[in-house]
């Protein structure tokens, strides 16, 4: 299981890279532009989302709420 972890000024997210089906809903949902689509392909054959800018994450959880695959966890 591969997980991308991000710790920002007030929050931290983890994206389960192997569960992500690359729907891209989390990318525009993030108001701080923390999430981008990665370049690698996961075990399901998808180019999964990654937290590219963890330093700006506030832990607002909008990304997790938008994820239909429930592969984003948020801590504040």
N, CA, C and O atoms as CSV, one atom per row, in Angstrom:
chain,resi,resn,atom,element,x,y,z
A,1,UNK,N,N,0.846,-1.174,0.000
A,1,UNK,CA,C,0.000,0.000,0.000
A,1,UNK,C,C,0.887,1.231,0.000
A,1,UNK,O,O,1.768,1.366,0.850
A,2,UNK,N,N,0.663,2.121,-0.938
A,2,UNK,CA,C,1.421,3.346,-1.047
A,2,UNK,C,C,0.544,4.520,-0.638
A,2,UNK,O,O,-0.600,4.632,-1.078
A,3,UNK,N,N,1.081,5.389,0.202
A,3,UNK,CA,C,0.312,6.519,0.711
A,3,UNK,C,C,1.141,7.777,0.567
A,3,UNK,O,O,2.325,7.782,0.904
A,4,UNK,N,N,0.530,8.854,0.066
A,4,UNK,CA,C,1.176,10.144,-0.002
A,4,UNK,C,C,0.759,10.932,1.225
A,4,UNK,O,O,-0.435,11.102,1.471
A,5,UNK,N,N,1.710,11.412,1.992
A,5,UNK,CA,C,1.422,12.151,3.218
A,5,UNK,C,C,1.837,13.602,3.054
A,5,UNK,O,O,2.865,13.905,2.448
A,6,UNK,N,N,1.027,14.489,3.599
A,6,UNK,CA,C,1.334,15.916,3.549
A,6,UNK,C,C,1.046,16.543,4.896
A,6,UNK,O,O,0.001,16.273,5.489
A,7,UNK,N,N,1.944,17.373,5.391
A,7,UNK,CA,C,1.720,18.110,6.632
A,7,UNK,C,C,1.900,19.590,6.320
A,7,UNK,O,O,2.972,20.019,5.894
A,8,UNK,N,N,0.852,20.356,6.535
A,8,UNK,CA,C,0.874,21.777,6.255
A,8,UNK,C,C,0.852,22.585,7.529
A,8,UNK,O,O,1.109,22.056,8.611
A,9,UNK,N,N,0.546,23.867,7.409
A,9,UNK,CA,C,0.576,24.746,8.567
A,9,UNK,C,C,-0.426,24.348,9.648
A,9,UNK,O,O,-0.138,24.512,10.834
A,10,UNK,N,N,-1.581,23.837,9.274
A,10,UNK,CA,C,-2.576,23.441,10.271
A,10,UNK,C,C,-3.184,22.089,9.981
A,10,UNK,O,O,-4.014,21.620,10.760
A,11,UNK,N,N,-2.809,21.447,8.902
A,11,UNK,CA,C,-3.435,20.178,8.559
A,11,UNK,C,C,-2.488,19.222,7.879
A,11,UNK,O,O,-1.364,19.560,7.510
A,12,UNK,N,N,-2.992,18.007,7.729
A,12,UNK,CA,C,-2.217,16.970,7.052
A,12,UNK,C,C,-3.202,16.060,6.331
A,12,UNK,O,O,-4.252,15.716,6.874
A,13,UNK,N,N,-2.859,15.674,5.107
A,13,UNK,CA,C,-3.691,14.715,4.373
A,13,UNK,C,C,-2.846,13.524,3.963
A,13,UNK,O,O,-1.631,13.627,3.789
A,14,UNK,N,N,-3.517,12.394,3.814
A,14,UNK,CA,C,-2.906,11.206,3.248
A,14,UNK,C,C,-3.802,10.736,2.113
A,14,UNK,O,O,-5.010,10.578,2.290
A,15,UNK,N,N,-3.206,10.514,0.950
A,15,UNK,CA,C,-3.929,10.003,-0.207
A,15,UNK,C,C,-3.456,8.577,-0.442
A,15,UNK,O,O,-2.267,8.342,-0.660
A,16,UNK,N,N,-4.374,7.630,-0.400
A,16,UNK,CA,C,-4.035,6.236,-0.654
A,16,UNK,C,C,-3.862,6.071,-2.162
A,16,UNK,O,O,-4.837,5.931,-2.900
A,17,UNK,N,N,-2.635,6.089,-2.596
A,17,UNK,CA,C,-2.273,6.072,-4.012
A,17,UNK,C,C,-2.837,4.853,-4.739
A,17,UNK,O,O,-3.233,4.949,-5.901
A,18,UNK,N,N,-2.874,3.720,-4.063
A,18,UNK,CA,C,-3.345,2.484,-4.705
A,18,UNK,C,C,-4.864,2.428,-4.842
A,18,UNK,O,O,-5.366,1.743,-5.734
A,19,UNK,N,N,-5.602,3.118,-3.998
A,19,UNK,CA,C,-7.066,3.119,-4.084
A,19,UNK,C,C,-7.598,4.189,-5.022
A,19,UNK,O,O,-8.738,4.093,-5.477
A,20,UNK,N,N,-6.801,5.206,-5.321
A,20,UNK,CA,C,-7.236,6.332,-6.149
A,20,UNK,C,C,-7.531,5.858,-7.575
A,20,UNK,O,O,-6.716,5.171,-8.191
A,21,UNK,N,N,-8.705,6.234,-8.089
A,21,UNK,CA,C,-9.091,5.880,-9.459
A,21,UNK,C,C,-9.019,7.070,-10.407
A,21,UNK,O,O,-9.636,7.052,-11.472
A,22,UNK,N,N,-8.282,8.089,-10.034
A,22,UNK,CA,C,-7.967,9.234,-10.896
A,22,UNK,C,C,-9.192,9.972,-11.428
A,22,UNK,O,O,-9.201,10.394,-12.585
A,23,UNK,N,N,-10.217,10.131,-10.609
A,23,UNK,CA,C,-11.405,10.873,-11.053
A,23,UNK,C,C,-11.115,12.373,-11.144
A,23,UNK,O,O,-11.822,13.104,-11.839
A,24,UNK,N,N,-10.081,12.826,-10.445
A,24,UNK,CA,C,-9.613,14.214,-10.425
A,24,UNK,C,C,-10.559,15.189,-9.723
A,24,UNK,O,O,-10.372,16.400,-9.840
A,25,UNK,N,N,-11.555,14.706,-9.007
A,25,UNK,CA,C,-12.484,15.607,-8.315
A,25,UNK,C,C,-11.819,16.372,-7.179
A,25,UNK,O,O,-12.233,17.488,-6.864
A,26,UNK,N,N,-10.802,15.796,-6.564
A,26,UNK,CA,C,-10.120,16.454,-5.453
A,26,UNK,C,C,-9.257,17.634,-5.906
A,26,UNK,O,O,-9.029,18.565,-5.134
A,27,UNK,N,N,-8.784,17.603,-7.131
A,27,UNK,CA,C,-7.879,18.656,-7.614
A,27,UNK,C,C,-8.560,20.029,-7.626
A,27,UNK,O,O,-8.038,20.953,-7.001
A,28,UNK,N,N,-9.693,20.207,-8.301
A,28,UNK,CA,C,-10.337,21.526,-8.263
A,28,UNK,C,C,-11.038,21.812,-6.933
A,28,UNK,O,O,-11.324,22.968,-6.623
A,29,UNK,N,N,-11.316,20.767,-6.145
A,29,UNK,CA,C,-11.991,20.966,-4.862
A,29,UNK,C,C,-11.083,21.626,-3.837
A,29,UNK,O,O,-11.568,22.337,-2.957
A,30,UNK,N,N,-9.783,21.408,-3.930
A,30,UNK,CA,C,-8.840,21.954,-2.947
A,30,UNK,C,C,-8.688,23.467,-3.126
A,30,UNK,O,O,-8.184,23.920,-4.154
A,31,UNK,N,N,-9.123,24.255,-2.129
A,31,UNK,CA,C,-9.032,25.718,-2.260
A,31,UNK,C,C,-7.602,26.247,-2.177
A,31,UNK,O,O,-7.342,27.386,-2.566
A,32,UNK,N,N,-6.667,25.428,-1.671
A,32,UNK,CA,C,-5.268,25.851,-1.528
A,32,UNK,C,C,-4.363,25.286,-2.617
A,32,UNK,O,O,-3.153,25.508,-2.596
A,33,UNK,N,N,-4.948,24.550,-3.577
A,33,UNK,CA,C,-4.214,23.974,-4.713
A,33,UNK,C,C,-3.081,23.048,-4.266
A,33,UNK,O,O,-1.991,23.066,-4.838
A,34,UNK,N,N,-3.349,22.241,-3.241
A,34,UNK,CA,C,-2.358,21.299,-2.711
A,34,UNK,C,C,-2.231,20.045,-3.553
A,34,UNK,O,O,-1.157,19.446,-3.614
A,35,UNK,N,N,-3.318,19.639,-4.208
A,35,UNK,CA,C,-3.371,18.333,-4.867
A,35,UNK,C,C,-3.236,18.467,-6.379
A,35,UNK,O,O,-3.825,19.348,-7.006
A,36,UNK,N,N,-2.441,17.561,-6.941
A,36,UNK,CA,C,-2.266,17.475,-8.391
A,36,UNK,C,C,-2.319,16.004,-8.779
A,36,UNK,O,O,-2.221,15.127,-7.921
A,37,UNK,N,N,-2.469,15.743,-10.041
A,37,UNK,CA,C,-2.411,14.362,-10.520
A,37,UNK,C,C,-0.945,13.979,-10.652
A,37,UNK,O,O,-0.139,14.735,-11.194
A,38,UNK,N,N,-0.610,12.795,-10.149
A,38,UNK,CA,C,0.766,12.324,-10.186
A,38,UNK,C,C,1.199,11.887,-11.572
A,38,UNK,O,O,0.436,11.982,-12.534
A,39,UNK,N,N,2.419,11.411,-11.665
A,39,UNK,CA,C,2.939,10.963,-12.958
A,39,UNK,C,C,3.077,9.445,-13.016
A,39,UNK,O,O,3.187,8.873,-14.101
A,40,UNK,N,N,3.072,8.787,-11.851
A,40,UNK,CA,C,3.182,7.336,-11.811
A,40,UNK,C,C,1.825,6.671,-11.974
A,40,UNK,O,O,0.787,7.315,-11.827
A,41,UNK,N,N,1.840,5.398,-12.274
A,41,UNK,CA,C,0.605,4.632,-12.436
A,41,UNK,C,C,0.503,3.642,-11.285
A,41,UNK,O,O,1.453,2.913,-10.996
A,42,UNK,N,N,-0.656,3.620,-10.628
A,42,UNK,CA,C,-0.839,2.707,-9.497
A,42,UNK,C,C,-1.178,1.294,-9.992
A,42,UNK,O,O,-1.241,1.048,-11.196
A,43,UNK,N,N,-1.393,0.382,-9.055
A,43,UNK,CA,C,-1.651,-1.008,-9.385
A,43,UNK,C,C,-2.931,-1.238,-10.160
A,43,UNK,O,O,-3.089,-2.276,-10.801
A,44,UNK,N,N,-3.858,-0.275,-10.111
A,44,UNK,CA,C,-5.109,-0.394,-10.858
A,44,UNK,C,C,-4.986,0.160,-12.281
A,44,UNK,O,O,-5.906,0.028,-13.088
A,45,UNK,N,N,-3.835,0.785,-12.579
A,45,UNK,CA,C,-3.614,1.350,-13.899
A,45,UNK,C,C,-3.996,2.812,-14.027
A,45,UNK,O,O,-4.127,3.329,-15.136
A,46,UNK,N,N,-4.177,3.487,-12.884
A,46,UNK,CA,C,-4.561,4.899,-12.895
A,46,UNK,C,C,-3.388,5.789,-12.498
A,46,UNK,O,O,-2.519,5.380,-11.728
A,47,UNK,N,N,-3.374,7.001,-13.026
A,47,UNK,CA,C,-2.427,8.021,-12.596
A,47,UNK,C,C,-3.074,8.736,-11.422
A,47,UNK,O,O,-3.878,9.648,-11.615
A,48,UNK,N,N,-2.737,8.338,-10.230
A,48,UNK,CA,C,-3.403,8.775,-9.010
A,48,UNK,C,C,-3.009,10.190,-8.586
A,48,UNK,O,O,-1.984,10.728,-9.005
A,49,UNK,N,N,-3.860,10.770,-7.738
A,49,UNK,CA,C,-3.615,12.098,-7.176
A,49,UNK,C,C,-2.515,12.046,-6.122
A,49,UNK,O,O,-2.335,11.032,-5.447
A,50,UNK,N,N,-1.792,13.137,-5.991
A,50,UNK,CA,C,-0.753,13.282,-4.965
A,50,UNK,C,C,-0.867,14.679,-4.350
A,50,UNK,O,O,-1.375,15.611,-4.973
A,51,UNK,N,N,-0.389,14.795,-3.132
A,51,UNK,CA,C,-0.351,16.114,-2.494
A,51,UNK,C,C,0.969,16.766,-2.888
A,51,UNK,O,O,2.013,16.464,-2.310
A,52,UNK,N,N,0.921,17.648,-3.859
A,52,UNK,CA,C,2.121,18.255,-4.423
A,52,UNK,C,C,2.616,19.453,-3.617
A,52,UNK,O,O,3.784,19.826,-3.719
A,53,UNK,N,N,1.739,20.059,-2.818
A,53,UNK,CA,C,2.107,21.251,-2.055
A,53,UNK,C,C,1.643,21.120,-0.608
A,53,UNK,O,O,0.739,21.840,-0.184
A,54,UNK,N,N,2.251,20.212,0.154
A,54,UNK,CA,C,1.798,19.958,1.522
A,54,UNK,C,C,1.945,21.154,2.453
A,54,UNK,O,O,1.236,21.256,3.454
A,55,UNK,N,N,2.841,22.038,2.134
A,55,UNK,CA,C,3.075,23.197,3.000
A,55,UNK,C,C,1.896,24.169,3.040
A,55,UNK,O,O,1.832,25.026,3.922
A,56,UNK,N,N,0.979,24.047,2.107
A,56,UNK,CA,C,-0.172,24.959,2.083
A,56,UNK,C,C,-1.458,24.317,2.607
A,56,UNK,O,O,-2.492,24.980,2.685
A,57,UNK,N,N,-1.401,23.026,2.967
A,57,UNK,CA,C,-2.594,22.312,3.421
A,57,UNK,C,C,-3.069,22.838,4.778
A,57,UNK,O,O,-2.280,22.982,5.712
A,58,UNK,N,N,-4.357,23.120,4.870
A,58,UNK,CA,C,-4.937,23.585,6.132
A,58,UNK,C,C,-5.790,22.517,6.808
A,58,UNK,O,O,-6.275,22.731,7.919
A,59,UNK,N,N,-5.979,21.385,6.164
A,59,UNK,CA,C,-6.803,20.325,6.723
A,59,UNK,C,C,-8.286,20.608,6.641
A,59,UNK,O,O,-9.050,20.160,7.496
A,60,UNK,N,N,-8.705,21.340,5.635
A,60,UNK,CA,C,-10.115,21.743,5.510
A,60,UNK,C,C,-11.039,20.563,5.189
A,60,UNK,O,O,-12.241,20.643,5.444
A,61,UNK,N,N,-10.509,19.485,4.641
A,61,UNK,CA,C,-11.221,18.245,4.330
A,61,UNK,C,C,-12.145,18.312,3.119
A,61,UNK,O,O,-12.908,17.375,2.883
A,62,UNK,N,N,-12.098,19.381,2.353
A,62,UNK,CA,C,-12.923,19.473,1.147
A,62,UNK,C,C,-12.504,18.409,0.141
A,62,UNK,O,O,-13.351,17.842,-0.549
A,63,UNK,N,N,-11.224,18.138,0.051
A,63,UNK,CA,C,-10.740,17.101,-0.865
A,63,UNK,C,C,-11.308,15.737,-0.488
A,63,UNK,O,O,-11.763,14.992,-1.356
A,64,UNK,N,N,-11.285,15.412,0.777
A,64,UNK,CA,C,-11.796,14.116,1.243
A,64,UNK,C,C,-13.295,13.985,0.999
A,64,UNK,O,O,-13.778,12.911,0.641
A,65,UNK,N,N,-14.020,15.065,1.190
A,65,UNK,CA,C,-15.463,15.042,0.959
A,65,UNK,C,C,-15.797,14.860,-0.514
A,65,UNK,O,O,-16.854,14.324,-0.846
A,66,UNK,N,N,-14.916,15.295,-1.394
A,66,UNK,CA,C,-15.172,15.185,-2.833
A,66,UNK,C,C,-14.746,13.839,-3.414
A,66,UNK,O,O,-15.083,13.533,-4.558
A,67,UNK,N,N,-14.012,13.029,-2.650
A,67,UNK,CA,C,-13.453,11.772,-3.163
A,67,UNK,C,C,-14.468,10.632,-3.087
A,67,UNK,O,O,-14.823,10.195,-1.992
A,68,UNK,N,N,-14.941,10.144,-4.239
A,68,UNK,CA,C,-15.918,9.043,-4.238
A,68,UNK,C,C,-15.317,7.704,-3.836
A,68,UNK,O,O,-16.051,6.778,-3.491
A,69,UNK,N,N,-13.993,7.587,-3.876
A,69,UNK,CA,C,-13.318,6.338,-3.529
A,69,UNK,C,C,-12.843,6.304,-2.082
A,69,UNK,O,O,-12.260,5.314,-1.640
A,70,UNK,N,N,-13.089,7.371,-1.353
A,70,UNK,CA,C,-12.730,7.496,0.068
A,70,UNK,C,C,-11.268,7.126,0.300
A,70,UNK,O,O,-10.953,6.316,1.172
A,71,UNK,N,N,-10.382,7.725,-0.487
A,71,UNK,CA,C,-8.965,7.406,-0.332
A,71,UNK,C,C,-8.140,8.576,0.202
A,71,UNK,O,O,-6.912,8.559,0.125
A,72,UNK,N,N,-8.821,9.598,0.747
A,72,UNK,CA,C,-8.128,10.732,1.340
A,72,UNK,C,C,-8.511,10.833,2.809
A,72,UNK,O,O,-9.692,10.899,3.152
A,73,UNK,N,N,-7.497,10.845,3.675
A,73,UNK,CA,C,-7.707,11.037,5.105
A,73,UNK,C,C,-7.128,12.387,5.490
A,73,UNK,O,O,-6.102,12.810,4.957
A,74,UNK,N,N,-7.800,13.066,6.429
A,74,UNK,CA,C,-7.396,14.415,6.829
A,74,UNK,C,C,-7.236,14.484,8.340
A,74,UNK,O,O,-8.061,13.959,9.087
A,75,UNK,N,N,-6.157,15.139,8.785
A,75,UNK,CA,C,-5.942,15.431,10.195
A,75,UNK,C,C,-5.685,16.907,10.380
A,75,UNK,O,O,-5.057,17.559,9.545
A,76,UNK,N,N,-6.182,17.423,11.491
A,76,UNK,CA,C,-5.931,18.844,11.833
A,76,UNK,C,C,-5.195,18.935,13.132
A,76,UNK,O,O,-4.890,20.035,13.592
